[in-house]
């Protein structure tokens, strides 16, 4: 059992709206990464947070933003939703330093209509 | 820039037959290489990883992978496939185990009885 949880499981939004997705990291992990997985594709890196600071970002526009909290839970916020934002959003937690693997949550399926 | 290519979109094998899934990577330094499995509606589970040492690595569920630097490949193998192995398989590359991962587009494995 990985211990990474995400909420909600599924979400339907309308184009132009805003959405917040949540991730609870595995106990003791100080790093969280978010990925977008479009249908039939591999996950694409959105950004990573380490000790509440953004620590790397992929090729995503600024309307994708995030937060990491002192308890290492995390949020992904997406503003001005577009149809192409429909995807499975995965978070992964890890502990930096050493060879600790990343544990993935089950994901949130976002549908934008 | 780092990239991963999985040439086979879909593979069908009979239960009990051997399996090899191909992965080629492009990375500027010594890569960390990973294979993940994703069942429908699930997150990603790490099968195995490689970053140094013996180029043949053993993973969970009877899987193994061989790193070949000269061919920039990290192919996944299993000597005898079980029906429960049907899933999507992703190869990924990163700078370390906690860093951002670049995934391939995945190979969908179907197992016939």
gemmi code that builds the backbone of each chain (N, CA, C; Angstrom):
import gemmi

chains = {
    "A": [
        ("UNK", (0.852, -1.206, 0.000), (0.000, 0.000, 0.000), (0.876, 1.241, 0.000)),
        ("UNK", (0.618, 2.174, -0.980), (1.512, 3.309, -1.129), (1.236, 4.398, -0.132)),
        ("UNK", (-0.004, 4.598, 0.285), (-0.317, 5.641, 1.243), (-0.566, 6.987, 0.625)),
        ("UNK", (-0.467, 7.132, -0.698), (-0.766, 8.406, -1.351), (-2.232, 8.402, -1.760)),
        ("UNK", (-2.959, 9.399, -1.310), (-4.373, 9.491, -1.637), (-4.650, 10.772, -2.402)),
        ("UNK", (-5.657, 10.724, -3.251), (-6.054, 11.887, -4.042), (-7.564, 12.051, -3.990)),
        ("UNK", (-7.972, 13.318, -4.033), (-9.404, 13.593, -4.062), (-9.681, 14.802, -4.940)),
        ("UNK", (-10.841, 14.846, -5.598), (-11.798, 13.742, -5.681), (-11.324, 12.675, -6.663)),
        ("UNK", (-12.097, 11.626, -6.802), (-11.761, 10.566, -7.744), (-12.093, 10.997, -9.168)),
        ("UNK", (-13.258, 11.576, -9.318), (-13.710, 12.061, -10.616), (-14.270, 13.469, -10.444)),
        ("UNK", (-14.185, 14.219, -11.536), (-14.647, 15.608, -11.484), (-15.051, 16.028, -12.890)),
        ("UNK", (-16.181, 16.703, -12.986), (-16.608, 17.253, -14.272), (-16.744, 18.762, -14.117)),
        ("UNK", (-16.074, 19.492, -15.004), (-16.107, 20.950, -14.977), (-16.436, 21.470, -16.367)),
        ("UNK", (-16.813, 22.730, -16.392), (-17.123, 23.408, -17.640), (-15.942, 24.276, -18.065)),
        ("UNK", (-15.751, 24.372, -19.360), (-14.674, 25.222, -19.892), (-14.736, 26.621, -19.282)),
        ("UNK", (-13.579, 27.122, -18.873), (-13.488, 28.434, -18.266), (-13.520, 28.427, -16.745)),
        ("UNK", (-13.994, 27.326, -16.167), (-14.040, 27.245, -14.707), (-12.651, 26.977, -14.129)),
        ("UNK", (-12.599, 26.960, -12.809), (-11.367, 26.680, -12.077), (-11.553, 25.387, -11.282)),
        ("UNK", (-10.451, 24.661, -11.058), (-10.548, 23.407, -10.320), (-9.372, 23.265, -9.364)),
        ("UNK", (-9.620, 22.627, -8.239), (-8.565, 22.306, -7.274), (-8.574, 20.819, -7.006)),
        ("UNK", (-7.432, 20.212, -7.205), (-7.256, 18.785, -6.931), (-6.326, 18.637, -5.736)),
        ("UNK", (-6.570, 17.604, -4.931), (-5.826, 17.445, -3.694), (-5.083, 16.116, -3.622)),
        ("UNK", (-3.965, 16.169, -2.920), (-3.113, 14.995, -2.776), (-2.593, 14.942, -1.350)),
        ("UNK", (-2.671, 13.788, -0.755), (-2.102, 13.589, 0.572), (-0.916, 12.650, 0.425)),
        ("UNK", (0.268, 13.155, 0.741), (1.490, 12.381, 0.531), (1.625, 11.271, 1.554)),
        ("UNK", (2.480, 10.334, 1.218), (2.799, 9.280, 2.162), (3.559, 9.872, 3.336)),
        ("UNK", (3.316, 9.347, 4.514), (3.937, 9.847, 5.731), (5.459, 9.877, 5.598)),
        ("UNK", (6.049, 11.021, 5.970), (7.503, 11.150, 5.937), (8.057, 11.668, 4.641)),
        ("UNK", (7.214, 11.806, 3.610), (7.689, 12.297, 2.316), (7.654, 13.812, 2.272)),
        ("UNK", (8.715, 14.419, 1.712), (8.782, 15.875, 1.660), (8.734, 16.440, 0.246)),
        ("UNK", (8.546, 15.574, -0.713), (8.529, 15.983, -2.116), (7.266, 15.448, -2.774)),
        ("UNK", (6.603, 16.315, -3.540), (5.421, 15.867, -4.279), (5.511, 16.371, -5.714)),
        ("UNK", (5.185, 15.521, -6.643), (5.163, 15.857, -8.064), (3.766, 15.621, -8.610)),
        ("UNK", (3.404, 16.449, -9.575), (2.108, 16.296, -10.247), (2.349, 15.979, -11.716)),
        ("UNK", (1.509, 15.077, -12.230), (1.591, 14.679, -13.630), (0.208, 14.720, -14.257)),
        ("UNK", (0.176, 15.038, -15.544), (-1.054, 14.988, -16.321), (-0.958, 13.818, -17.292)),
        ("UNK", (-1.963, 12.951, -17.304), (-1.959, 11.831, -18.222), (-3.205, 11.900, -19.105)),
        ("UNK", (-3.015, 12.357, -20.324), (-4.110, 12.388, -21.287), (-4.404, 10.959, -21.751)),
        ("UNK", (-5.583, 10.779, -22.268), (-6.018, 9.447, -22.686), (-5.067, 8.875, -23.736)),
        ("UNK", (-4.572, 7.669, -23.486), (-3.683, 7.014, -24.429), (-2.261, 7.513, -24.426)),
        ("UNK", (-1.910, 8.336, -23.461), (-0.567, 8.897, -23.375), (0.107, 8.515, -22.070)),
        ("UNK", (1.408, 8.748, -22.013), (2.114, 8.599, -20.757), (1.959, 9.851, -19.908)),
        ("UNK", (2.202, 9.746, -18.627), (2.122, 10.924, -17.760), (3.135, 11.988, -18.178)),
        ("UNK", (2.725, 13.242, -18.065), (3.607, 14.385, -18.355), (3.791, 15.186, -17.071)),
        ("UNK", (5.033, 15.516, -16.794), (5.390, 16.234, -15.569), (4.858, 17.655, -15.616)),
        ("UNK", (4.108, 18.041, -14.555), (3.606, 19.411, -14.459), (4.549, 20.240, -13.608)),
        ("UNK", (4.727, 19.872, -12.353), (5.686, 20.521, -11.464), (5.926, 19.663, -10.239)),
        ("UNK", (6.936, 20.078, -9.487), (7.308, 19.385, -8.262), (7.448, 20.405, -7.137)),
        ("UNK", (7.054, 20.015, -5.942), (7.233, 20.843, -4.756), (8.102, 20.108, -3.746)),
        ("UNK", (9.005, 20.877, -3.160), (9.900, 20.343, -2.128), (9.885, 21.342, -0.984)),
        ("UNK", (9.476, 20.872, 0.174), (9.402, 21.744, 1.361), (8.687, 23.053, 1.045)),
        ("UNK", (7.539, 22.934, 0.431), (6.590, 24.026, 0.163), (7.040, 24.998, -0.926)),
        ("UNK", (8.143, 24.708, -1.616), (8.605, 25.576, -2.698), (8.569, 24.796, -4.016)),
        ("UNK", (8.211, 25.501, -5.096), (8.245, 24.852, -6.396), (9.692, 24.521, -6.746)),
        ("UNK", (9.900, 23.309, -7.184), (11.247, 22.785, -7.406), (11.342, 22.154, -8.788)),
        ("UNK", (10.894, 22.859, -9.787), (10.940, 22.335, -11.145), (9.557, 22.348, -11.747)),
        ("UNK", (9.502, 22.685, -13.024), (8.233, 22.810, -13.714), (8.374, 22.283, -15.125)),
        ("UNK", (7.348, 21.611, -15.587), (7.337, 21.133, -16.968), (6.754, 22.180, -17.890)),
        ("UNK", (6.429, 21.783, -19.086), (5.950, 22.697, -20.107), (4.441, 22.909, -19.984)),
        ("UNK", (4.042, 23.534, -18.892), (2.633, 23.835, -18.658), (2.489, 25.327, -18.399)),
        ("UNK", (1.374, 25.929, -18.845), (1.186, 27.378, -18.685), (0.958, 27.759, -17.225)),
        ("UNK", (1.085, 29.043, -16.927), (0.956, 29.523, -15.541), (-0.419, 29.293, -14.934)),
        ("UNK", (-1.428, 29.011, -15.743), (-2.741, 28.764, -15.142), (-2.766, 27.440, -14.373)),
        ("UNK", (-1.708, 26.660, -14.518), (-1.501, 25.486, -13.662), (-0.612, 25.937, -12.503)),
        ("UNK", (-1.144, 25.855, -11.299), (-0.365, 26.277, -10.138), (-0.546, 25.268, -9.018)),
        ("UNK", (0.322, 25.367, -8.033), (0.251, 24.387, -6.963), (0.608, 24.958, -5.615)),
        ("UNK", (0.357, 24.152, -4.616), (0.724, 24.485, -3.253), (1.135, 23.199, -2.552)),
        ("UNK", (2.095, 23.342, -1.648), (2.411, 22.239, -0.750), (2.327, 22.799, 0.662)),
        ("UNK", (1.705, 22.067, 1.531), (1.449, 22.537, 2.890), (2.457, 21.940, 3.865)),
        ("UNK", (2.563, 22.524, 5.078), (3.548, 22.023, 6.051), (3.406, 20.538, 6.365)),
        ("UNK", (2.210, 20.013, 6.221), (2.043, 18.575, 6.479), (2.315, 17.760, 5.215)),
        ("UNK", (2.855, 18.435, 4.178), (3.255, 17.828, 2.909), (2.093, 17.381, 2.051)),
        ("UNK", (0.867, 17.754, 2.404), (-0.219, 17.562, 1.453), (-0.081, 18.624, 0.379)),
        ("UNK", (-0.781, 18.452, -0.723), (-0.551, 19.325, -1.860), (-1.847, 19.569, -2.622)),
        ("UNK", (-1.876, 20.690, -3.329), (-2.984, 21.011, -4.219), (-2.468, 21.344, -5.602)),
        ("UNK", (-3.257, 20.990, -6.590), (-3.037, 21.434, -7.969), (-4.239, 22.272, -8.347)),
        ("UNK", (-3.996, 23.502, -8.771), (-5.058, 24.393, -9.207), (-4.918, 24.657, -10.697)),
        ("UNK", (-6.042, 24.599, -11.378), (-6.042, 24.911, -12.801), (-7.125, 25.952, -13.050)),
        ("UNK", (-6.714, 27.098, -13.580), (-7.655, 28.173, -13.903), (-8.025, 28.133, -15.377)),
        ("UNK", (-9.153, 28.771, -15.681), (-9.586, 28.926, -17.078), (-9.492, 27.598, -17.829)),
        ("UNK", (-10.203, 26.620, -17.336), (-10.117, 25.277, -17.891), (-10.418, 25.244, -19.387)),
        ("UNK", (-9.640, 24.408, -20.063), (-9.827, 24.190, -21.490), (-10.181, 22.717, -21.707)),
        ("UNK", (-10.773, 22.443, -22.867), (-11.175, 21.065, -23.140), (-9.987, 20.108, -23.074)),
        ("UNK", (-8.812, 20.572, -23.515), (-7.616, 19.731, -23.523), (-7.076, 19.432, -22.132)),
        ("UNK", (-7.640, 20.081, -21.124), (-7.219, 19.780, -19.748), (-7.857, 18.488, -19.238)),
        ("UNK", (-8.782, 17.944, -19.985), (-9.389, 16.666, -19.616), (-8.307, 15.597, -19.588)),
        ("UNK", (-8.138, 14.963, -18.438), (-7.043, 14.006, -18.264), (-7.139, 13.373, -16.889)),
        ("UNK", (-6.256, 12.411, -16.662), (-6.044, 11.846, -15.334), (-4.880, 12.600, -14.710)),
        ("UNK", (-5.080, 13.141, -13.534), (-4.028, 13.884, -12.848), (-3.495, 13.027, -11.701)),
        ("UNK", (-2.208, 12.779, -11.756), (-1.544, 11.916, -10.789), (-0.607, 12.725, -9.915)),
        ("UNK", (-0.605, 12.428, -8.643), (0.443, 12.982, -7.804), (1.336, 11.845, -7.321)),
        ("UNK", (2.567, 12.177, -7.059), (3.551, 11.205, -6.604), (4.358, 11.825, -5.480)),
        ("UNK", (4.537, 11.102, -4.404), (5.326, 11.637, -3.298), (6.592, 10.816, -3.117)),
        ("UNK", (7.590, 11.482, -2.578), (8.871, 10.845, -2.356), (9.601, 11.585, -1.256)),
        ("UNK", (10.747, 11.050, -0.909), (11.617, 11.722, 0.040), (12.920, 12.006, -0.678)),
        ("UNK", (13.289, 13.273, -0.746), (14.513, 13.625, -1.463), (15.733, 13.171, -0.676)),
        ("UNK", (16.789, 12.867, -1.396), (17.999, 12.343, -0.748), (17.901, 10.840, -0.655)),
        ("UNK", (18.944, 10.171, -1.071), (18.856, 8.715, -1.088), (18.077, 8.246, -2.287)),
        ("UNK", (17.895, 6.986, -2.410), (17.212, 6.432, -3.574), (15.809, 5.975, -3.204)),
        ("UNK", (15.004, 6.944, -2.773), (13.630, 6.626, -2.416), (12.760, 6.740, -3.653)),
        ("UNK", (11.953, 5.731, -3.886), (11.119, 5.766, -5.076), (9.953, 6.715, -4.863)),
        ("UNK", (9.339, 7.090, -5.989), (8.132, 7.899, -5.944), (6.927, 6.976, -5.884)),
        ("UNK", (6.009, 7.297, -4.988), (4.782, 6.533, -4.872), (3.639, 7.350, -5.476)),
        ("UNK", (2.922, 6.724, -6.388), (1.846, 7.412, -7.080), (0.500, 7.154, -6.419)),
        ("UNK", (-0.325, 8.187, -6.427), (-1.697, 8.037, -6.020), (-2.535, 7.471, -7.154)),
        ("UNK", (-3.804, 7.190, -6.897), (-4.670, 6.595, -7.917), (-5.137, 7.584, -8.975)),
        ("UNK", (-4.962, 8.875, -8.704), (-5.320, 9.868, -9.703), (-6.714, 10.443, -9.541)),
        ("UNK", (-6.892, 11.613, -10.148), (-8.192, 12.263, -10.268), (-8.501, 12.390, -11.754)),
        ("UNK", (-9.650, 11.872, -12.151), (-10.072, 11.979, -13.553), (-10.866, 13.255, -13.723)),
        ("UNK", (-10.318, 14.206, -14.483), (-10.974, 15.483, -14.744), (-11.532, 15.480, -16.157)),
        ("UNK", (-12.802, 15.803, -16.257), (-13.451, 15.947, -17.566), (-13.920, 17.388, -17.702)),
        ("UNK", (-13.503, 18.036, -18.777), (-13.909, 19.415, -19.049), (-14.845, 19.401, -20.248)),
        ("UNK", (-16.045, 19.961, -20.044), (-17.033, 19.963, -21.132), (-17.290, 21.377, -21.637)),
    ],
    "B": [
        ("UNK", (17.666, 17.363, -23.955), (16.353, 17.023, -23.411), (16.230, 15.506, -23.314)),
        ("UNK", (15.537, 15.088, -22.289), (15.374, 13.651, -22.110), (14.095, 13.192, -22.780)),
        ("UNK", (14.119, 11.970, -23.297), (12.937, 11.412, -23.942), (12.953, 9.897, -23.836)),
        ("UNK", (11.782, 9.309, -23.972), (11.632, 7.862, -23.919), (10.738, 7.431, -25.074)),
        ("UNK", (11.143, 6.378, -25.752), (10.358, 5.834, -26.847), (9.987, 4.394, -26.548)),
        ("UNK", (8.711, 4.125, -26.625), (8.232, 2.757, -26.523), (7.597, 2.432, -27.868)),
        ("UNK", (8.287, 1.674, -28.690), (7.865, 1.493, -30.084), (6.568, 0.700, -30.250)),
        ("UNK", (6.261, -0.134, -29.277), (5.092, -1.000, -29.392), (3.920, -0.420, -28.618)),
        ("UNK", (2.865, -0.041, -29.332), (1.697, 0.531, -28.667), (0.889, -0.566, -27.980)),
        ("UNK", (0.786, -1.711, -28.658), (-0.073, -2.781, -28.172), (0.606, -4.121, -28.481)),
        ("UNK", (0.662, -4.993, -27.480), (1.230, -6.331, -27.654), (0.267, -7.355, -27.084)),
        ("UNK", (0.075, -8.441, -27.812), (-0.762, -9.549, -27.341), (0.090, -10.802, -27.234)),
        ("UNK", (0.048, -11.432, -26.072), (0.774, -12.692, -25.874), (-0.155, -13.704, -25.231)),
        ("UNK", (0.159, -14.956, -25.419), (-0.599, -16.021, -24.780), (-0.096, -16.241, -23.366)),
        ("UNK", (-0.988, -16.624, -22.495), (-0.585, -16.916, -21.127), (0.463, -18.022, -21.138)),
        ("UNK", (1.530, -17.816, -20.372), (2.614, -18.778, -20.327), (3.742, -18.473, -21.287)),
        ("UNK", (3.494, -17.620, -22.263), (4.538, -17.244, -23.219), (5.452, -16.197, -22.591)),
        ("UNK", (6.615, -16.039, -23.209), (7.551, -15.029, -22.723), (7.165, -13.660, -23.281)),
        ("UNK", (7.702, -12.624, -22.626), (7.341, -11.253, -22.977), (8.591, -10.378, -22.998)),
        ("UNK", (8.663, -9.498, -23.980), (9.683, -8.459, -23.967), (9.043, -7.161, -24.446)),
        ("UNK", (9.117, -6.137, -23.615), (8.638, -4.804, -23.974), (9.840, -3.903, -24.170)),
        ("UNK", (9.821, -3.173, -25.280), (10.993, -2.382, -25.647), (10.909, -0.951, -25.134)),
        ("UNK", (12.059, -0.425, -24.794), (12.168, 0.953, -24.332), (13.519, 1.499, -24.776)),
        ("UNK", (13.482, 2.640, -25.458), (14.707, 3.356, -25.800), (14.645, 4.742, -25.183)),
        ("UNK", (15.763, 5.220, -24.703), (15.773, 6.501, -24.007), (16.842, 7.407, -24.598)),
        ("UNK", (16.663, 8.693, -24.335), (17.665, 9.690, -24.670), (17.875, 10.528, -23.424)),
        ("UNK", (19.120, 10.582, -22.965), (19.418, 11.311, -21.723), (20.867, 11.720, -21.751)),
        ("UNK", (21.149, 12.933, -21.300), (22.484, 13.488, -21.421), (23.494, 12.966, -20.431)),
        ("UNK", (23.046, 12.428, -19.327), (23.964, 11.956, -18.297), (23.617, 10.505, -17.969)),
        ("UNK", (24.142, 10.017, -16.868), (23.786, 8.668, -16.448), (22.335, 8.653, -16.000)),
        ("UNK", (21.515, 7.879, -16.651), (20.082, 7.942, -16.340), (19.667, 7.032, -15.202)),
        ("UNK", (18.605, 7.436, -14.553), (17.849, 6.531, -13.713), (16.698, 6.043, -14.598)),
        ("UNK", (16.511, 4.750, -14.675), (15.503, 4.183, -15.557), (14.502, 3.367, -14.744)),
        ("UNK", (13.260, 3.431, -15.168), (12.178, 2.827, -14.407), (11.193, 2.144, -15.362)),
        ("UNK", (10.553, 1.117, -14.837), (9.376, 0.547, -15.473), (8.240, 0.579, -14.457)),
        ("UNK", (7.098, 1.126, -14.924), (5.887, 1.181, -14.117), (4.785, 0.405, -14.825)),
        ("UNK", (3.839, -0.087, -14.018), (2.659, -0.738, -14.559), (1.422, -0.007, -14.059)),
        ("UNK", (0.433, 0.106, -14.949), (-0.815, 0.791, -14.607), (-1.997, -0.083, -15.027)),
        ("UNK", (-2.763, -0.504, -14.053), (-3.987, -1.241, -14.342), (-5.124, -0.241, -14.508)),
        ("UNK", (-6.185, -0.618, -15.200), (-7.289, 0.323, -15.455), (-7.805, 0.966, -14.169)),
        ("UNK", (-7.906, 2.281, -14.193), (-8.421, 2.997, -13.043), (-7.463, 3.099, -11.873)),
        ("UNK", (-6.241, 2.691, -12.078), (-5.261, 2.691, -10.995), (-4.133, 3.680, -11.270)),
        ("UNK", (-3.382, 3.974, -10.213), (-2.175, 4.759, -10.389), (-1.046, 3.888, -10.907)),
        ("UNK", (0.152, 4.401, -10.835), (1.322, 3.692, -11.344), (2.019, 2.932, -10.225)),
        ("UNK", (2.409, 1.708, -10.528), (3.160, 0.906, -9.572), (4.539, 0.632, -10.142)),
        ("UNK", (5.569, 0.858, -9.349), (6.937, 0.634, -9.801), (7.236, -0.864, -9.864)),
        ("UNK", (7.699, -1.312, -11.034), (8.101, -2.708, -11.204), (9.586, -2.883, -10.852)),
        ("UNK", (10.402, -1.980, -11.354), (11.838, -2.061, -11.102), (12.501, -0.759, -11.520)),
        ("UNK", (13.747, -0.590, -11.080), (14.514, 0.596, -11.442), (15.975, 0.228, -11.591)),
        ("UNK", (16.672, 1.068, -12.359), (18.107, 0.886, -12.548), (18.798, 2.241, -12.480)),
        ("UNK", (19.933, 2.286, -11.773), (20.755, 3.496, -11.840), (22.246, 3.185, -11.853)),
        ("UNK", (22.629, 2.016, -11.439), (24.046, 1.669, -11.485), (24.180, 0.185, -11.180)),
        ("UNK", (25.402, -0.320, -11.366), (25.658, -1.699, -10.991), (25.271, -2.692, -12.071)),
        ("UNK", (24.875, -3.847, -11.641), (24.512, -4.933, -12.550), (23.468, -4.442, -13.547)),
        ("UNK", (23.716, -4.679, -14.813), (22.814, -4.148, -15.839), (21.532, -4.962, -15.970)),
        ("UNK", (21.456, -6.098, -15.340), (20.228, -6.899, -15.326), (19.598, -6.721, -13.946)),
        ("UNK", (18.438, -6.120, -13.920), (17.784, -5.838, -12.647), (16.521, -6.658, -12.513)),
        ("UNK", (16.291, -7.099, -11.304), (15.099, -7.890, -11.010), (14.058, -6.998, -10.346)),
        ("UNK", (12.808, -7.251, -10.666), (11.743, -6.457, -10.070), (10.691, -7.337, -9.437)),
        ("UNK", (9.562, -6.715, -9.184), (8.460, -7.457, -8.588), (7.693, -8.222, -9.653)),
        ("UNK", (6.891, -9.167, -9.215), (6.002, -9.927, -10.091), (6.746, -10.725, -11.157)),
        ("UNK", (8.019, -11.043, -10.912), (8.782, -11.862, -11.845), (9.349, -11.135, -13.038)),
        ("UNK", (9.278, -9.815, -13.047), (9.819, -9.027, -14.159), (11.308, -8.745, -13.962)),
        ("UNK", (11.999, -8.577, -15.079), (13.386, -8.161, -15.076), (13.605, -7.219, -16.254)),
        ("UNK", (14.663, -6.448, -16.194), (14.989, -5.541, -17.288), (16.493, -5.479, -17.438)),
        ("UNK", (16.934, -5.254, -18.657), (18.364, -5.175, -18.932), (18.712, -3.812, -19.507)),
        ("UNK", (19.674, -3.164, -18.894), (20.178, -1.867, -19.350), (21.312, -2.095, -20.330)),
        ("UNK", (21.174, -1.511, -21.516), (22.231, -1.597, -22.521), (22.583, -0.178, -22.943)),
        ("UNK", (23.681, 0.309, -22.394), (24.077, 1.693, -22.654), (24.364, 1.926, -24.135)),
        ("UNK", (25.007, 0.963, -24.788), (25.394, 1.138, -26.195), (24.177, 1.267, -27.105)),
        ("UNK", (23.059, 0.695, -26.686), (21.835, 0.757, -27.483), (20.808, 1.723, -26.902)),
        ("UNK", (21.157, 2.381, -25.796), (20.218, 3.281, -25.108), (18.873, 2.587, -24.903)),
        ("UNK", (18.951, 1.357, -24.423), (17.722, 0.588, -24.244), (17.596, 0.069, -22.825)),
        ("UNK", (16.379, -0.191, -22.449), (16.067, -0.724, -21.112), (14.806, -1.565, -21.287)),
        ("UNK", (14.954, -2.733, -21.867), (13.815, -3.580, -22.195), (13.362, -4.403, -21.005)),
        ("UNK", (12.074, -4.566, -20.909), (11.447, -5.305, -19.810), (11.112, -6.707, -20.296)),
        ("UNK", (11.374, -7.689, -19.443), (11.117, -9.075, -19.832), (10.436, -9.845, -18.718)),
        ("UNK", (9.719, -10.880, -19.138), (9.156, -11.825, -18.180), (9.115, -13.184, -18.878)),
        ("UNK", (9.621, -14.229, -18.247), (9.717, -15.522, -18.918), (8.367, -16.186, -19.182)),
        ("UNK", (7.390, -15.968, -18.313), (6.100, -16.623, -18.463), (5.016, -15.670, -17.978)),
        ("UNK", (4.197, -15.231, -18.900), (3.198, -14.203, -18.589), (1.940, -14.835, -17.999)),
        ("UNK", (1.360, -14.150, -17.030), (0.113, -14.580, -16.398), (-1.002, -13.655, -16.845)),
        ("UNK", (-2.241, -14.134, -16.848), (-3.362, -13.315, -17.312), (-3.454, -12.002, -16.518)),
        ("UNK", (-3.032, -12.048, -15.263), (-3.111, -10.847, -14.420), (-2.083, -9.784, -14.801)),
        ("UNK", (-1.171, -10.113, -15.714), (-0.186, -9.125, -16.158), (-0.757, -8.165, -17.197)),
        ("UNK", (-1.958, -8.420, -17.679), (-2.578, -7.521, -18.651), (-2.738, -6.131, -18.039)),
        ("UNK", (-2.138, -5.145, -18.660), (-2.114, -3.782, -18.114), (-1.367, -2.891, -19.106)),
        ("UNK", (-1.173, -1.640, -18.703), (-0.363, -0.701, -19.481), (0.990, -0.583, -18.793)),
        ("UNK", (2.041, -0.615, -19.590), (3.401, -0.569, -19.051), (4.106, 0.680, -19.561)),
        ("UNK", (4.731, 1.391, -18.632), (5.409, 2.631, -18.972), (6.877, 2.555, -18.572)),
        ("UNK", (7.723, 2.970, -19.484), (9.140, 3.146, -19.211), (9.365, 4.631, -18.923)),
        ("UNK", (10.267, 4.937, -18.009), (10.515, 6.329, -17.642), (11.983, 6.544, -17.341)),
        ("UNK", (12.423, 7.795, -17.516), (13.811, 8.169, -17.222), (13.813, 9.407, -16.345)),
        ("UNK", (14.784, 9.498, -15.450), (14.892, 10.655, -14.579), (16.319, 10.850, -14.120)),
        ("UNK", (16.546, 11.986, -13.453), (17.891, 12.292, -12.952), (18.195, 11.533, -11.670)),
        ("UNK", (17.176, 11.221, -10.901), (17.306, 10.391, -9.701), (15.916, 9.853, -9.372)),
        ("UNK", (15.803, 9.165, -8.274), (14.523, 8.511, -8.001), (13.428, 9.488, -7.599)),
        ("UNK", (13.803, 10.674, -7.097), (12.789, 11.626, -6.643), (12.556, 12.756, -7.630)),
        ("UNK", (13.294, 12.781, -8.712), (13.200, 13.889, -9.658), (12.016, 13.711, -10.601)),
        ("UNK", (11.801, 14.717, -11.444), (10.769, 14.592, -12.455), (11.092, 13.413, -13.357)),
        ("UNK", (10.065, 12.726, -13.780), (10.215, 11.583, -14.663), (9.661, 11.926, -16.039)),
        ("UNK", (10.355, 11.460, -17.057), (9.861, 11.557, -18.422), (9.427, 10.158, -18.832)),
        ("UNK", (8.161, 10.038, -19.192), (7.578, 8.747, -19.520), (7.469, 8.543, -21.022)),
        ("UNK", (7.478, 7.267, -21.419), (7.105, 6.935, -22.771), (5.588, 6.915, -22.891)),
        ("UNK", (5.108, 6.634, -24.091), (3.664, 6.651, -24.336), (2.978, 5.368, -23.891)),
        ("UNK", (3.767, 4.377, -23.473), (3.182, 3.179, -22.917), (2.979, 2.065, -23.927)),
        ("UNK", (2.956, 0.843, -23.416), (2.624, -0.352, -24.206), (1.493, -1.080, -23.495)),
        ("UNK", (0.424, -1.276, -24.211), (-0.709, -2.005, -23.639), (-0.511, -3.484, -23.892)),
        ("UNK", (-0.493, -4.256, -22.812), (-0.308, -5.703, -22.907), (-1.647, -6.413, -22.746)),
        ("UNK", (-1.961, -7.220, -23.725), (-3.139, -8.076, -23.655), (-2.669, -9.518, -23.543)),
        ("UNK", (-3.282, -10.295, -22.659), (-2.911, -11.690, -22.460), (-4.095, -12.568, -22.826)),
        ("UNK", (-3.870, -13.468, -23.758), (-4.933, -14.389, -24.169), (-4.763, -15.725, -23.454)),
        ("UNK", (-5.893, -16.336, -23.142), (-5.856, -17.590, -22.377), (-5.753, -18.800, -23.292)),
    ],
}
model = gemmi.Model(1)
for chain_id, residues in chains.items():
    chain = gemmi.Chain(chain_id)
    for i, (resn, *xyz) in enumerate(residues, 1):
        res = gemmi.Residue()
        res.name, res.seqid = resn, gemmi.SeqId(i, " ")
        for name, pos in zip(("N", "CA", "C"), xyz):
            atom = gemmi.Atom()
            atom.name, atom.element = name, gemmi.Element(name[0])
            atom.pos, atom.b_iso = gemmi.Position(*pos), 0.0
            res.add_atom(atom)
        chain.add_residue(res)
    model.add_chain(chain)
structure = gemmi.Structure()
structure.add_model(model)
structure.setup_entities()
